[in-house]
Amino acid sequence: MSHTSAELAFAKEAAAAGATTALHHFGGELQRSKKSDGSWVTQADKAAEAELRRLIAAAYPDHNVLGEEDGLRAADGGNPRDGAPTWIVDPIDGTNNFMLGVPIWATLVALRVDGDVQLGVCHAPAIGETYEGELGGGARCNDRPISADTSTKLADAVVLYSSAQSFFRKGLDEFFEYLIRRSWRSRGFGDFWGHMLVARGAAQVMVEPTLATWDVAALLPIVSEAGARLTHLHGEGWSGSGSALTTTNLLHDEIVALARTMAPDWREPIRELGAR
């Protein structure tokens, strides 16, 4: 696929439409509730995903859709089709930010074919940024090419993370503190944006203890095409769910070795979500 593929053009249009639906609710009164996993969902999440599913059903009725709110189904609403390409969508990545009125949130759209994510789009309307990447087609922010840093060592690096509490809850206190102390600066820019900041060369490390398929799928081709790496914390190729470590190529092996040393008993809570 090239960066001019019809699928990527559609993904950008769909992500923009889903984000526009969410944006209508941003900053207003929100109906919200907690899901079984303890995360929040609002009417904006549900409305944005419904719009994404409507658009995918119209354009690619023979495909599947995996979404955070309504799971894995055929695009036309039936049972998922074995072997069919699957659109993976997160209507609002950064729901907590969205609820608080923090503008760092995005609608994520990815396309997985034969087990590999071919393209991804992160559309963040409240900060005016759209990231895209397609295997073999490069990575861009607002249509301009982006690339990861190639020379910064850890002592001079910017390390980003989701929240300190998430590391404490997972027993990664020692690793987290050691990583932060060895870096130059650290910031709690969670969700999609931290990974995109590494992809565009503004930071060198982004780490989160627990993510799901829809949180990460759209990030994978953007990060790889920008010349960075996204894996699990101990270095395994990213799949299913679990920790996510995005780093520059220069720092990846060093951070993985640090994690294996400081958190040798860490076991990924990996489970395959929507493997069809």
Secondary structure by P-SEA (a helix, b strand, c coil): cccccaaaaaaaaaaaaaaaaaaaacccccccccccccccccaaaaaaaaaaaaaaaaccccccccccccccccccccccccccbbbbbccccaaaaaaaccccbbbbbbbbccccccbbbbbbcccbbbbbbccccccccccbbbbcccccccccbbbbbccaaaaaaacaaaaaaaaaaacccccccccaaaaaaaaaccccbbbbccccccccccaaaaaaaaccccccccccccccccbbbbbccccaaaaaaaaaaacccccccccccccc
